[in-house]
Amino acid sequence: MTIDLIEVHDEVVGPLGVKGVGEIGQVGAAAAIANAVFHATGRRIRELPMTAELVMDPP
């Protein structure tokens, strides 16, 4: 297997000269965790951060 790095000029980058790709994976993470909490506890949490107090306190 051979890996070739190709330098390309890109004008759509951040101030440090890089693009963020981590945001793509984080979009659904909070919703997935909230759904898991709902299925485990029956409590629908609609605010962040999801703390133990929000999950354990009565509505």
N, CA, C and O atoms as a Tripos MOL2 file, in Angstrom:
@<TRIPOS>MOLECULE
protein
  236   235    59     0     0
PROTEIN
NO_CHARGES

@<TRIPOS>ATOM
      1 N           0.8500   -1.1560    0.0000 N.3       1 MET1
      2 CA          0.0000    0.0000    0.0000 C.3       1 MET1
      3 C           0.9090    1.2360    0.0000 C.2       1 MET1
      4 O           1.8590    1.3330    0.7760 O.2       1 MET1
      5 N           0.5940    2.1480   -0.8710 N.am      2 THR2
      6 CA          1.3620    3.3840   -0.9740 C.3       2 THR2
      7 C           0.4460    4.5670   -0.7000 C.2       2 THR2
      8 O          -0.6660    4.6400   -1.2230 O.2       2 THR2
      9 N           0.9210    5.4820    0.1160 N.am      3 ILE3
     10 CA          0.1570    6.6870    0.4260 C.3       3 ILE3
     11 C           0.8750    7.8810   -0.1740 C.2       3 ILE3
     12 O           2.0590    8.1020    0.0810 O.2       3 ILE3
     13 N           0.1510    8.6440   -0.9680 N.am      4 ASP4
     14 CA          0.7070    9.8540   -1.5720 C.3       4 ASP4
     15 C           0.0010   11.0610   -0.9830 C.2       4 ASP4
     16 O          -1.2290   11.1040   -0.9590 O.2       4 ASP4
     17 N           0.7470   12.0310   -0.5150 N.am      5 LEU5
     18 CA          0.1890   13.2920   -0.0280 C.3       5 LEU5
     19 C           0.3170   14.3210   -1.1380 C.2       5 LEU5
     20 O           1.4040   14.5450   -1.6710 O.2       5 LEU5
     21 N          -0.7870   14.9360   -1.4760 N.am      6 ILE6
     22 CA         -0.8010   15.9060   -2.5670 C.3       6 ILE6
     23 C          -1.1260   17.2730   -1.9820 C.2       6 ILE6
     24 O          -2.1730   17.4570   -1.3620 O.2       6 ILE6
     25 N          -0.2420   18.2140   -2.1760 N.am      7 GLU7
     26 CA         -0.4390   19.5690   -1.6880 C.3       7 GLU7
     27 C          -1.4040   20.3120   -2.6090 C.2       7 GLU7
     28 O          -1.1850   20.3810   -3.8180 O.2       7 GLU7
     29 N          -2.4690   20.8670   -2.0350 N.am      8 VAL8
     30 CA         -3.4640   21.6050   -2.8070 C.3       8 VAL8
     31 C          -3.7430   22.9090   -2.0710 C.2       8 VAL8
     32 O          -3.9160   22.9140   -0.8520 O.2       8 VAL8
     33 N          -3.7840   24.0050   -2.8040 N.am      9 HIS9
     34 CA         -4.0970   25.2940   -2.2030 C.3       9 HIS9
     35 C          -5.6060   25.3910   -1.9700 C.2       9 HIS9
     36 O          -6.3940   25.2300   -2.9020 O.2       9 HIS9
     37 N          -5.9990   25.6510   -0.7320 N.am     10 ASP10
     38 CA         -7.4150   25.7220   -0.3720 C.3      10 ASP10
     39 C          -7.6520   27.0270    0.3670 C.2      10 ASP10
     40 O          -7.0180   27.2910    1.3890 O.2      10 ASP10
     41 N          -8.5670   27.8460   -0.1470 N.am     11 GLU11
     42 CA         -8.8240   29.1420    0.4720 C.3      11 GLU11
     43 C          -9.9550   29.1050    1.5010 C.2      11 GLU11
     44 O         -10.2340   30.1170    2.1430 O.2      11 GLU11
     45 N         -10.6040   27.9620    1.6660 N.am     12 VAL12
     46 CA        -11.7120   27.8520    2.6040 C.3      12 VAL12
     47 C         -11.2280   27.0740    3.8340 C.2      12 VAL12
     48 O         -11.6380   25.9370    4.0680 O.2      12 VAL12
     49 N         -10.3620   27.7020    4.5980 N.am     13 VAL13
     50 CA         -9.8460   27.0820    5.8160 C.3      13 VAL13
     51 C          -9.9670   28.0710    6.9690 C.2      13 VAL13
     52 O         -10.2310   29.2550    6.7600 O.2      13 VAL13
     53 N          -9.7740   27.5810    8.1700 N.am     14 GLY14
     54 CA         -9.8380   28.4380    9.3440 C.3      14 GLY14
     55 C          -8.5920   29.2750    9.4930 C.2      14 GLY14
     56 O          -7.6940   29.2060    8.6550 O.2      14 GLY14
     57 N          -8.5230   30.0750   10.5620 N.am     15 PRO15
     58 CA         -7.3730   30.9620   10.7580 C.3      15 PRO15
     59 C          -6.0570   30.2130   10.9730 C.2      15 PRO15
     60 O          -4.9850   30.7790   10.7580 O.2      15 PRO15
     61 N          -6.1240   28.9570   11.3920 N.am     16 LEU16
     62 CA         -4.8990   28.1760   11.5820 C.3      16 LEU16
     63 C          -4.5040   27.3960   10.3310 C.2      16 LEU16
     64 O          -3.4870   26.7030   10.3160 O.2      16 LEU16
     65 N          -5.3080   27.5140    9.2960 N.am     17 GLY17
     66 CA         -4.9990   26.8270    8.0540 C.3      17 GLY17
     67 C          -5.5070   25.3990    8.0000 C.2      17 GLY17
     68 O          -5.0290   24.5990    7.1960 O.2      17 GLY17
     69 N          -6.4680   25.0740    8.8450 N.am     18 VAL18
     70 CA         -7.0130   23.7140    8.8580 C.3      18 VAL18
     71 C          -8.5320   23.7580    8.7840 C.2      18 VAL18
     72 O          -9.1530   24.7750    9.0920 O.2      18 VAL18
     73 N          -9.1150   22.6480    8.3730 N.am     19 LYS19
     74 CA        -10.5620   22.5050    8.3670 C.3      19 LYS19
     75 C         -10.9500   21.5890    9.5260 C.2      19 LYS19
     76 O         -10.2220   20.6540    9.8610 O.2      19 LYS19
     77 N         -12.0910   21.8640   10.1270 N.am     20 GLY20
     78 CA        -12.5690   21.0100   11.1990 C.3      20 GLY20
     79 C         -13.4290   19.9000   10.6440 C.2      20 GLY20
     80 O         -14.4050   20.1660    9.9430 O.2      20 GLY20
     81 N         -13.0890   18.6650   10.9420 N.am     21 VAL21
     82 CA        -13.9120   17.5400   10.5150 C.3      21 VAL21
     83 C         -14.5440   16.8450   11.7060 C.2      21 VAL21
     84 O         -15.3920   15.9710   11.5210 O.2      21 VAL21
     85 N         -14.1610   17.2030   12.9180 N.am     22 GLY22
     86 CA        -14.7270   16.5790   14.1000 C.3      22 GLY22
     87 C         -16.1590   16.9750   14.3570 C.2      22 GLY22
     88 O         -16.8990   16.2360   15.0050 O.2      22 GLY22
     89 N         -16.5660   18.1370   13.8570 N.am     23 GLU23
     90 CA        -17.9240   18.6070   14.0890 C.3      23 GLU23
     91 C         -18.9520   17.7160   13.4220 C.2      23 GLU23
     92 O         -20.0720   17.5950   13.9180 O.2      23 GLU23
     93 N         -18.6060   17.0980   12.3300 N.am     24 ILE24
     94 CA        -19.5470   16.2610   11.5920 C.3      24 ILE24
     95 C         -20.0040   15.0950   12.4620 C.2      24 ILE24
     96 O         -21.1880   14.7580   12.4700 O.2      24 ILE24
     97 N         -19.1050   14.4940   13.1730 N.am     25 GLY25
     98 CA        -19.4520   13.3650   14.0250 C.3      25 GLY25
     99 C         -20.1540   13.7490   15.3020 C.2      25 GLY25
    100 O         -20.7970   12.9040   15.9250 O.2      25 GLY25
    101 N         -20.0520   14.9960   15.7130 N.am     26 GLN26
    102 CA        -20.6510   15.4320   16.9680 C.3      26 GLN26
    103 C         -22.0950   15.8780   16.8180 C.2      26 GLN26
    104 O         -22.7790   16.0790   17.8210 O.2      26 GLN26
    105 N         -22.5660   16.0350   15.6130 N.am     27 VAL27
    106 CA        -23.9020   16.5660   15.3970 C.3      27 VAL27
    107 C         -24.9630   15.6950   16.0510 C.2      27 VAL27
    108 O         -25.8510   16.2160   16.7260 O.2      27 VAL27
    109 N         -24.8940   14.4090   15.8710 N.am     28 GLY28
    110 CA        -25.9120   13.5240   16.4080 C.3      28 GLY28
    111 C         -25.5900   12.9170   17.7560 C.2      28 GLY28
    112 O         -26.4110   12.1830   18.3050 O.2      28 GLY28
    113 N         -24.4210   13.1970   18.3060 N.am     29 ALA29
    114 CA        -24.0150   12.5420   19.5520 C.3      29 ALA29
    115 C         -24.9130   12.9210   20.7200 C.2      29 ALA29
    116 O         -25.3430   12.0420   21.4660 O.2      29 ALA29
    117 N         -25.2050   14.1950   20.8990 N.am     30 ALA30
    118 CA        -26.0430   14.6200   22.0260 C.3      30 ALA30
    119 C         -27.4500   14.0530   21.9090 C.2      30 ALA30
    120 O         -28.0380   13.6490   22.9120 O.2      30 ALA30
    121 N         -27.9940   14.0180   20.7040 N.am     31 ALA31
    122 CA        -29.3320   13.4620   20.5010 C.3      31 ALA31
    123 C         -29.3360   11.9650   20.7900 C.2      31 ALA31
    124 O         -30.2870   11.4560   21.3830 O.2      31 ALA31
    125 N         -28.3030   11.2630   20.3850 N.am     32 ALA32
    126 CA        -28.2310    9.8240   20.6430 C.3      32 ALA32
    127 C         -28.1310    9.5410   22.1330 C.2      32 ALA32
    128 O         -28.7590    8.6050   22.6280 O.2      32 ALA32
    129 N         -27.3480   10.3370   22.8530 N.am     33 ILE33
    130 CA        -27.2280   10.1500   24.3000 C.3      33 ILE33
    131 C         -28.5350   10.4790   24.9840 C.2      33 ILE33
    132 O         -28.9490    9.7680   25.9000 O.2      33 ILE33
    133 N         -29.2040   11.5570   24.5520 N.am     34 ALA34
    134 CA        -30.4930   11.9300   25.1400 C.3      34 ALA34
    135 C         -31.5230   10.8350   24.9090 C.2      34 ALA34
    136 O         -32.3110   10.5360   25.8060 O.2      34 ALA34
    137 N         -31.5340   10.2310   23.7240 N.am     35 ASN35
    138 CA        -32.4530    9.1310   23.4540 C.3      35 ASN35
    139 C         -32.1230    7.9060   24.3010 C.2      35 ASN35
    140 O         -33.0300    7.2050   24.7500 O.2      35 ASN35
    141 N         -30.8460    7.6400   24.5240 N.am     36 ALA36
    142 CA        -30.4560    6.5170   25.3730 C.3      36 ALA36
    143 C         -30.9040    6.7500   26.8080 C.2      36 ALA36
    144 O         -31.3680    5.8210   27.4700 O.2      36 ALA36
    145 N         -30.7700    7.9890   27.3000 N.am     37 VAL37
    146 CA        -31.2360    8.3200   28.6480 C.3      37 VAL37
    147 C         -32.7460    8.1560   28.7230 C.2      37 VAL37
    148 O         -33.2610    7.6450   29.7180 O.2      37 VAL37
    149 N         -33.4630    8.5780   27.6920 N.am     38 PHE38
    150 CA        -34.9160    8.4400   27.6780 C.3      38 PHE38
    151 C         -35.3390    6.9740   27.7210 C.2      38 PHE38
    152 O         -36.2400    6.6000   28.4730 O.2      38 PHE38
    153 N         -34.6870    6.1580   26.9170 N.am     39 HIS39
    154 CA        -35.0480    4.7430   26.8820 C.3      39 HIS39
    155 C         -34.6900    4.0400   28.1870 C.2      39 HIS39
    156 O         -35.3690    3.0910   28.5810 O.2      39 HIS39
    157 N         -33.6360    4.4890   28.8630 N.am     40 ALA40
    158 CA        -33.2210    3.8570   30.1130 C.3      40 ALA40
    159 C         -34.0490    4.3310   31.3050 C.2      40 ALA40
    160 O         -34.2870    3.5600   32.2350 O.2      40 ALA40
    161 N         -34.4930    5.5970   31.2880 N.am     41 THR41
    162 CA        -35.1350    6.1640   32.4760 C.3      41 THR41
    163 C         -36.5770    6.5980   32.2570 C.2      41 THR41
    164 O         -37.3320    6.7460   33.2180 O.2      41 THR41
    165 N         -36.9650    6.8020   31.0070 N.am     42 GLY42
    166 CA        -38.2970    7.3290   30.7290 C.3      42 GLY42
    167 C         -38.3890    8.8330   30.8660 C.2      42 GLY42
    168 O         -39.4720    9.3990   30.7150 O.2      42 GLY42
    169 N         -37.2710    9.5000   31.1510 N.am     43 ARG43
    170 CA        -37.2370   10.9650   31.2790 C.3      43 ARG43
    171 C         -36.6780   11.5640   30.0080 C.2      43 ARG43
    172 O         -35.5970   11.1780   29.5620 O.2      43 ARG43
    173 N         -37.3990   12.5020   29.4200 N.am     44 ARG44
    174 CA        -36.9380   13.1860   28.2140 C.3      44 ARG44
    175 C         -36.1790   14.4330   28.6440 C.2      44 ARG44
    176 O         -36.7750   15.3610   29.1900 O.2      44 ARG44
    177 N         -34.8850   14.4640   28.4080 N.am     45 ILE45
    178 CA        -34.0340   15.5960   28.7590 C.3      45 ILE45
    179 C         -33.8580   16.4410   27.5040 C.2      45 ILE45
    180 O         -33.3980   15.9440   26.4760 O.2      45 ILE45
    181 N         -34.2250   17.7220   27.5880 N.am     46 ARG46
    182 CA        -34.1630   18.5960   26.4180 C.3      46 ARG46
    183 C         -33.2200   19.7800   26.6130 C.2      46 ARG46
    184 O         -33.3660   20.8070   25.9490 O.2      46 ARG46
    185 N         -32.2650   19.6430   27.5090 N.am     47 GLU47
    186 CA        -31.2910   20.7240   27.6990 C.3      47 GLU47
    187 C         -29.9210   20.1290   27.9840 C.2      47 GLU47
    188 O         -29.7960   19.0170   28.4960 O.2      47 GLU47
    189 N         -28.9230   20.8860   27.6450 N.am     48 LEU48
    190 CA        -27.5480   20.4720   27.8730 C.3      48 LEU48
    191 C         -26.9080   21.4120   28.8790 C.2      48 LEU48
    192 O         -27.2410   22.5970   28.8840 O.2      48 LEU48
    193 N         -26.0260   20.9550   29.7130 N.am     49 PRO49
    194 CA        -25.5500   19.5820   29.8360 C.3      49 PRO49
    195 C         -26.5690   18.7110   30.5530 C.2      49 PRO49
    196 O         -27.3210   19.1800   31.4080 O.2      49 PRO49
    197 N         -26.5800   17.4490   30.1950 N.am     50 MET50
    198 CA        -27.4750   16.4930   30.8380 C.3      50 MET50
    199 C         -26.8130   16.0460   32.1370 C.2      50 MET50
    200 O         -25.9160   15.2030   32.1320 O.2      50 MET50
    201 N         -27.2560   16.6090   33.2230 N.am     51 THR51
    202 CA        -26.6550   16.2960   34.5200 C.3      51 THR51
    203 C         -27.4880   15.2320   35.2410 C.2      51 THR51
    204 O         -28.6290   14.9580   34.8690 O.2      51 THR51
    205 N         -26.9020   14.6520   36.2590 N.am     52 ALA52
    206 CA        -27.6050   13.6440   37.0460 C.3      52 ALA52
    207 C         -28.8530   14.2290   37.6940 C.2      52 ALA52
    208 O         -29.8580   13.5340   37.8450 O.2      52 ALA52
    209 N         -28.7950   15.4980   38.0760 N.am     53 GLU53
    210 CA        -29.9540   16.1360   38.6980 C.3      53 GLU53
    211 C         -31.1390   16.2050   37.7390 C.2      53 GLU53
    212 O         -32.2820   16.0080   38.1510 O.2      53 GLU53
    213 N         -30.8730   16.4830   36.4670 N.am     54 LEU54
    214 CA        -31.9560   16.5260   35.4800 C.3      54 LEU54
    215 C         -32.5780   15.1480   35.2730 C.2      54 LEU54
    216 O         -33.7850   15.0300   35.0580 O.2      54 LEU54
    217 N         -31.7690   14.1340   35.3380 N.am     55 VAL55
    218 CA        -32.2710   12.7770   35.1020 C.3      55 VAL55
    219 C         -32.9880   12.2400   36.3230 C.2      55 VAL55
    220 O         -34.0190   11.5790   36.1910 O.2      55 VAL55
    221 N         -32.4660   12.5100   37.5090 N.am     56 MET56
    222 CA        -32.9970   11.8850   38.7190 C.3      56 MET56
    223 C         -34.1200   12.6710   39.4000 C.2      56 MET56
    224 O         -34.9560   12.0720   40.0770 O.2      56 MET56
    225 N         -34.1580   13.9790   39.2390 N.am     57 ASP57
    226 CA        -35.1960   14.7790   39.8990 C.3      57 ASP57
    227 C         -36.5550   14.5180   39.2950 C.2      57 ASP57
    228 O         -36.6590   14.3260   38.0840 O.2      57 ASP57
    229 N         -37.6090   14.5050   40.1080 N.am     58 PRO58
    230 CA        -38.9480   14.3400   39.5370 C.3      58 PRO58
    231 C         -39.3380   15.5340   38.6750 C.2      58 PRO58
    232 O         -38.8790   16.6490   38.9240 O.2      58 PRO58
    233 N         -40.1740   15.3180   37.6680 N.am     59 PRO59
    234 CA        -40.5270   16.4100   36.7430 C.3      59 PRO59
    235 C         -41.2820   17.5380   37.3930 C.2      59 PRO59
    236 O         -41.6340   18.5110   36.7260 O.2      59 PRO59
@<TRIPOS>BOND
     1     1     2 1
     2     2     3 1
     3     3     4 2
     4     3     5 am
     5     5     6 1
     6     6     7 1
     7     7     8 2
     8     7     9 am
     9     9    10 1
    10    10    11 1
    11    11    12 2
    12    11    13 am
    13    13    14 1
    14    14    15 1
    15    15    16 2
    16    15    17 am
    17    17    18 1
    18    18    19 1
    19    19    20 2
    20    19    21 am
    21    21    22 1
    22    22    23 1
    23    23    24 2
    24    23    25 am
    25    25    26 1
    26    26    27 1
    27    27    28 2
    28    27    29 am
    29    29    30 1
    30    30    31 1
    31    31    32 2
    32    31    33 am
    33    33    34 1
    34    34    35 1
    35    35    36 2
    36    35    37 am
    37    37    38 1
    38    38    39 1
    39    39    40 2
    40    39    41 am
    41    41    42 1
    42    42    43 1
    43    43    44 2
    44    43    45 am
    45    45    46 1
    46    46    47 1
    47    47    48 2
    48    47    49 am
    49    49    50 1
    50    50    51 1
    51    51    52 2
    52    51    53 am
    53    53    54 1
    54    54    55 1
    55    55    56 2
    56    55    57 am
    57    57    58 1
    58    58    59 1
    59    59    60 2
    60    59    61 am
    61    61    62 1
    62    62    63 1
    63    63    64 2
    64    63    65 am
    65    65    66 1
    66    66    67 1
    67    67    68 2
    68    67    69 am
    69    69    70 1
    70    70    71 1
    71    71    72 2
    72    71    73 am
    73    73    74 1
    74    74    75 1
    75    75    76 2
    76    75    77 am
    77    77    78 1
    78    78    79 1
    79    79    80 2
    80    79    81 am
    81    81    82 1
    82    82    83 1
    83    83    84 2
    84    83    85 am
    85    85    86 1
    86    86    87 1
    87    87    88 2
    88    87    89 am
    89    89    90 1
    90    90    91 1
    91    91    92 2
    92    91    93 am
    93    93    94 1
    94    94    95 1
    95    95    96 2
    96    95    97 am
    97    97    98 1
    98    98    99 1
    99    99   100 2
   100    99   101 am
   101   101   102 1
   102   102   103 1
   103   103   104 2
   104   103   105 am
   105   105   106 1
   106   106   107 1
   107   107   108 2
   108   107   109 am
   109   109   110 1
   110   110   111 1
   111   111   112 2
   112   111   113 am
   113   113   114 1
   114   114   115 1
   115   115   116 2
   116   115   117 am
   117   117   118 1
   118   118   119 1
   119   119   120 2
   120   119   121 am
   121   121   122 1
   122   122   123 1
   123   123   124 2
   124   123   125 am
   125   125   126 1
   126   126   127 1
   127   127   128 2
   128   127   129 am
   129   129   130 1
   130   130   131 1
   131   131   132 2
   132   131   133 am
   133   133   134 1
   134   134   135 1
   135   135   136 2
   136   135   137 am
   137   137   138 1
   138   138   139 1
   139   139   140 2
   140   139   141 am
   141   141   142 1
   142   142   143 1
   143   143   144 2
   144   143   145 am
   145   145   146 1
   146   146   147 1
   147   147   148 2
   148   147   149 am
   149   149   150 1
   150   150   151 1
   151   151   152 2
   152   151   153 am
   153   153   154 1
   154   154   155 1
   155   155   156 2
   156   155   157 am
   157   157   158 1
   158   158   159 1
   159   159   160 2
   160   159   161 am
   161   161   162 1
   162   162   163 1
   163   163   164 2
   164   163   165 am
   165   165   166 1
   166   166   167 1
   167   167   168 2
   168   167   169 am
   169   169   170 1
   170   170   171 1
   171   171   172 2
   172   171   173 am
   173   173   174 1
   174   174   175 1
   175   175   176 2
   176   175   177 am
   177   177   178 1
   178   178   179 1
   179   179   180 2
   180   179   181 am
   181   181   182 1
   182   182   183 1
   183   183   184 2
   184   183   185 am
   185   185   186 1
   186   186   187 1
   187   187   188 2
   188   187   189 am
   189   189   190 1
   190   190   191 1
   191   191   192 2
   192   191   193 am
   193   193   194 1
   194   194   195 1
   195   195   196 2
   196   195   197 am
   197   197   198 1
   198   198   199 1
   199   199   200 2
   200   199   201 am
   201   201   202 1
   202   202   203 1
   203   203   204 2
   204   203   205 am
   205   205   206 1
   206   206   207 1
   207   207   208 2
   208   207   209 am
   209   209   210 1
   210   210   211 1
   211   211   212 2
   212   211   213 am
   213   213   214 1
   214   214   215 1
   215   215   216 2
   216   215   217 am
   217   217   218 1
   218   218   219 1
   219   219   220 2
   220   219   221 am
   221   221   222 1
   222   222   223 1
   223   223   224 2
   224   223   225 am
   225   225   226 1
   226   226   227 1
   227   227   228 2
   228   227   229 am
   229   229   230 1
   230   230   231 1
   231   231   232 2
   232   231   233 am
   233   233   234 1
   234   234   235 1
   235   235   236 2
@<TRIPOS>SUBSTRUCTURE
     1 MET1         2 RESIDUE 1 A MET
     2 THR2         6 RESIDUE 1 A THR
     3 ILE3        10 RESIDUE 1 A ILE
     4 ASP4        14 RESIDUE 1 A ASP
     5 LEU5        18 RESIDUE 1 A LEU
     6 ILE6        22 RESIDUE 1 A ILE
     7 GLU7        26 RESIDUE 1 A GLU
     8 VAL8        30 RESIDUE 1 A VAL
     9 HIS9        34 RESIDUE 1 A HIS
    10 ASP10       38 RESIDUE 1 A ASP
    11 GLU11       42 RESIDUE 1 A GLU
    12 VAL12       46 RESIDUE 1 A VAL
    13 VAL13       50 RESIDUE 1 A VAL
    14 GLY14       54 RESIDUE 1 A GLY
    15 PRO15       58 RESIDUE 1 A PRO
    16 LEU16       62 RESIDUE 1 A LEU
    17 GLY17       66 RESIDUE 1 A GLY
    18 VAL18       70 RESIDUE 1 A VAL
    19 LYS19       74 RESIDUE 1 A LYS
    20 GLY20       78 RESIDUE 1 A GLY
    21 VAL21       82 RESIDUE 1 A VAL
    22 GLY22       86 RESIDUE 1 A GLY
    23 GLU23       90 RESIDUE 1 A GLU
    24 ILE24       94 RESIDUE 1 A ILE
    25 GLY25       98 RESIDUE 1 A GLY
    26 GLN26      102 RESIDUE 1 A GLN
    27 VAL27      106 RESIDUE 1 A VAL
    28 GLY28      110 RESIDUE 1 A GLY
    29 ALA29      114 RESIDUE 1 A ALA
    30 ALA30      118 RESIDUE 1 A ALA
    31 ALA31      122 RESIDUE 1 A ALA
    32 ALA32      126 RESIDUE 1 A ALA
    33 ILE33      130 RESIDUE 1 A ILE
    34 ALA34      134 RESIDUE 1 A ALA
    35 ASN35      138 RESIDUE 1 A ASN
    36 ALA36      142 RESIDUE 1 A ALA
    37 VAL37      146 RESIDUE 1 A VAL
    38 PHE38      150 RESIDUE 1 A PHE
    39 HIS39      154 RESIDUE 1 A HIS
    40 ALA40      158 RESIDUE 1 A ALA
    41 THR41      162 RESIDUE 1 A THR
    42 GLY42      166 RESIDUE 1 A GLY
    43 ARG43      170 RESIDUE 1 A ARG
    44 ARG44      174 RESIDUE 1 A ARG
    45 ILE45      178 RESIDUE 1 A ILE
    46 ARG46      182 RESIDUE 1 A ARG
    47 GLU47      186 RESIDUE 1 A GLU
    48 LEU48      190 RESIDUE 1 A LEU
    49 PRO49      194 RESIDUE 1 A PRO
    50 MET50      198 RESIDUE 1 A MET
    51 THR51      202 RESIDUE 1 A THR
    52 ALA52      206 RESIDUE 1 A ALA
    53 GLU53      210 RESIDUE 1 A GLU
    54 LEU54      214 RESIDUE 1 A LEU
    55 VAL55      218 RESIDUE 1 A VAL
    56 MET56      222 RESIDUE 1 A MET
    57 ASP57      226 RESIDUE 1 A ASP
    58 PRO58      230 RESIDUE 1 A PRO
    59 PRO59      234 RESIDUE 1 A PRO
